[in-house]
Amino acid sequence: MVDLSYESEFEQRICEYLAAHGWEYSANGEGYDAERALFPEDVFDWFKDLDPQAWKRSIGSGPRADSAKEALLDLIVQLRSTPLDNRGGGPGGTLQLLRSNVPVGLRDEMKMIQWRPADPTNATRMAAYDKVRLRIMRQVHYSRQKPHDSIDLVAFINGIPVATFELKTNFKQSIDAAVKQYAQDRKPKGEPLLAFGTGALVHFVVTESEVRMTTHLDGENTYFLPFNQGNNGGAGNPVNEHGPATAYLWEQVMARDTWLDIFGSMLFVDVKTSANVITRERKTSTNVIFPRFHQWQAVSRMVEQVKAESVGGRFLIQHSAGSGKTNTIGWTAHRLSNLHDHTGRKVFDTVMVITDRTVLDDQMQRAVLQIEGKPDYVYNVDRRARTDEGSKSRALLKALQDRRRIVVVTIQTFPAVLKLLSQDDSLAGHRFAVIADEAHSSQAGATAKKVRQVLRAGGQEVDEGAEVDAEDTINAFADVPTPNVSFFAFTATPKPKTIELFGRRKTPDAKPSAFDVYSMKQAIQEGFILDVLPRYQSYGTVYQIAEAIKKNGVNVSADDEDNLVEKTAAAKALKRFVRLHPTNISQKVEIIVEHFRANVAGLLGGHARP
């Protein structure tokens, strides 16, 4: 076994593995253009192999060819400098360059990358895909300002740098040392390779036991996310008997098809605008979204399982709060909408997403628009019905008949979905994927009444005052055999009925369980949600303490006598604490806001203000 005591041997292990699995390997930074942040040789060879005639026609030979090549590299740098503002549907920056055609000469345009075709029988695209060049390069001197500084590893696709890596070994330094190195010594200003959005898209810190990543180097403000598998339901990685615990990074995530699929169909630029409710100042934040490990793993496992068993399966994805379910659902919907079997047939005619969250619909619209470049790829039934002033049922039926790729419906519309799938002859032979968003959005008022009617129609007994939610509605129909429908249920805390209907048995005698799990324990340990249990006291405990004080009084030791305070002063302090406590204030604010919304907001032509 190779001794991993030194970083150079760790680098060598990773690079030699990749070189044996479809990557080009540069043992040093020779040939790297630091000023442009490109590896020109791969750029030229990609275009030349993709279309030799167009390359010869556009570039020519002799001195003319040299100047034409320089002009091409400058053009690529210019295209990569597109702002990350999402205008025109493209993500901008490096990501838009990777997904665009590049003018080569005066007459030709060629793809910067051919992504893996969804249809494996498309021989022309598959041949082009096989020519894509992946390269891993060691000790890259990237800086014009600090020419002696080097980054341990840089990954390229067709000569475009997409990822950097700083490695540390547990015998020498911790992963925090690599994080500190990026924050303090890898300042992005004036460095094309490290520039946010227009340089490498993701930066990894790696030891033998842990991986973290970020898409935005910002000095001391740089924030790294865990990129670990999880260990026994918690954070970290399990022991790997055959090598480092982090070998999954280069053996699985950086496998040729996987690596290209991530950059081709998962990365997107997320632009959000928020407004200060008091100053009304608007603020825009821009982020490049790279999937966390559990997100990539869940989507990949579902896709592979569907390929193996075709349509009709059921999947329970139990991902805790803090897991990023919104993005995971969006990626799942997109991948399933493009999924083909080995014969080239689409597996699903339509993917339906059931959600009441507008943020999911909006984010999915933005992400899919960047990946596919088609503004109508995601079809929202409720929104379309309002726009066309028609009924939701009519809009839904037309969307399904037209084989819309992704259709978004609310839980209230879901019963109409099931009715159409089972009764409408025009949909005979169609195959569907149904993705149910976070299930515990309880319904109230008139909506609850409708949901209870749906449940009773499905044969379930429901008390009039019982709380109901989206999960109950979906479960009511999941009992019915659906050979032409695959169900994918996403929830953090599934009910027993949901586990029974959507869970899978690992053995015939085993209890059903979730297909994929990102636990609350892992989310807490990775810092995405807070652990409330250390401060939790049951009502029983509080009652016993109160009764003991009532019966026995409070015994004060001699040591504590100096800490006693005057009763009146203490009472005033307690009242002030209660009056100014955030919970008390928030409850008062809620009453004021609700009163304004219900009774005042509609006055003055809708311009009334609190």
Secondary structure by P-SEA (a helix, b strand, c coil): ccccccaaaaaaaaaaaaaacbbbbbccccccccccccaaaaaaaaaaaacaaaaaacccccaaaaaaaaaaaaaaaaaaaccccccccccccaaaaaaccccccccccccccccccccccaaaaaaaaaabbbbbbcccccccccccccccbbbbccccccbbbbbbbcccccaaaaaaaaaccccccccccccccccccbbbbbcccbbbbbcccccccbbbbbbccccccccccccccccccccccccccccaaaaaaaacccbbbbbbbbbcccccbbbbbbbbccccaaaaaaaaaaaaaaaacccbbbbbbbcccccaaaaaaaaaaaaaaacccccccccccbbbbbcccaaaaaaaaaaaaaacccccccccaaaaaaaacccaaaaaaaaaaacccbbbbcccaaaaaaaaaccccccccbbbbbbbccccccccaaaaaaaaaaaaaacccccccccccaaaaaaaacccccccbbbbbbcccccaaaaaacbbbccccccbbbcccccaaaaaaaccccccccccccaaaaaaaaaaaaacccccccccccccccaaaaaaaaaaaaaacaaaaaaaaaaaaaaaaccccccccccccc
